[in-house]
């Protein structure tokens, strides 16, 4: 573990090079980072990531699991949040 001792975000999950981690990271960025090219279509329109997923990759992965072949992350309601 590196980073701040006791910081729950410094826990290593060993998946930082996985497709699932990349999906989680991009989902967060397009909803929270105004300089992200996708922000205008997501964060600026009020689309958010639920607190549990925003808090940690582990929470996201526990809910979603491995990415099925040929699939992508989407929302049931196109105006709804990622949750």
C-alpha positions as CSV (number, residue, x, y, z in Angstrom):
1,X,0.0,0.0,0.0
2,X,1.2,3.5,-0.7
3,X,-0.2,6.9,-0.2
4,X,-1.6,8.0,3.1
5,X,-1.7,5.3,5.7
6,X,-5.3,4.7,6.7
7,X,-6.6,6.4,3.5
8,X,-9.2,3.9,2.1
9,X,-8.5,5.2,-1.4
10,X,-4.9,4.0,-1.2
11,X,-5.9,0.3,-1.0
12,X,-4.5,-1.6,-4.0
13,X,-7.0,-3.8,-5.8
14,X,-4.6,-5.0,-8.5
15,X,-7.0,-4.0,-11.3
16,X,-5.8,-0.6,-12.4
17,X,-5.0,-1.9,-15.9
18,X,-8.3,-3.8,-16.3
19,X,-11.1,-2.8,-18.6
20,X,-13.4,-2.5,-15.6
21,X,-11.1,0.1,-13.9
22,X,-10.9,2.1,-17.1
23,X,-14.7,2.2,-17.4
24,X,-15.1,3.3,-13.8
25,X,-12.5,6.0,-14.2
26,X,-14.0,7.4,-17.4
27,X,-17.5,7.3,-16.0
28,X,-16.3,9.4,-13.0
29,X,-14.3,11.8,-15.2
30,X,-17.1,12.6,-17.6
31,X,-19.5,13.3,-14.7
32,X,-17.2,15.2,-12.4
33,X,-14.3,16.9,-14.3
34,X,-15.4,20.0,-16.3
35,X,-12.3,19.8,-18.5
36,X,-13.2,16.3,-19.7
37,X,-14.6,16.3,-23.3
38,X,-17.6,14.3,-22.2
39,X,-18.5,16.5,-19.3
40,X,-20.9,18.7,-21.5
41,X,-23.0,15.6,-22.2
42,X,-22.9,14.2,-18.6
43,X,-21.9,16.3,-15.6
44,X,-23.0,19.5,-17.1
45,X,-26.5,18.0,-17.7
46,X,-26.7,16.9,-14.1
47,X,-25.8,13.2,-14.6
48,X,-24.0,12.0,-11.5
49,X,-22.3,8.8,-10.2
50,X,-23.9,7.4,-7.0
51,X,-21.9,8.0,-3.8
52,X,-21.0,4.3,-3.4
53,X,-19.4,4.1,-6.9
54,X,-17.8,7.5,-6.7
55,X,-16.2,6.5,-3.4
56,X,-14.4,3.5,-4.6
57,X,-13.6,1.3,-7.6
58,X,-14.2,-1.8,-5.3
59,X,-17.8,-0.8,-4.7
60,X,-18.4,-0.3,-8.5
61,X,-16.7,-3.7,-9.3
62,X,-18.6,-5.5,-6.5
63,X,-21.9,-4.3,-8.1
64,X,-21.0,-4.7,-11.8
65,X,-18.4,-7.5,-11.9
66,X,-16.4,-8.3,-15.0
67,X,-17.2,-6.5,-18.3
68,X,-19.1,-8.9,-20.6
69,X,-17.4,-9.3,-24.0
70,X,-18.7,-6.7,-26.5
71,X,-20.7,-4.7,-23.9
72,X,-20.3,-1.2,-22.5
73,X,-21.5,0.7,-19.5
74,X,-24.8,2.6,-19.9
75,X,-27.7,3.8,-17.8
76,X,-31.2,2.4,-18.0
77,X,-32.6,5.9,-18.0
78,X,-30.6,8.1,-20.4
79,X,-31.3,11.1,-18.2
80,X,-30.6,9.2,-15.0
81,X,-27.5,8.7,-12.9
82,X,-24.9,6.0,-12.9
83,X,-25.9,3.8,-10.0
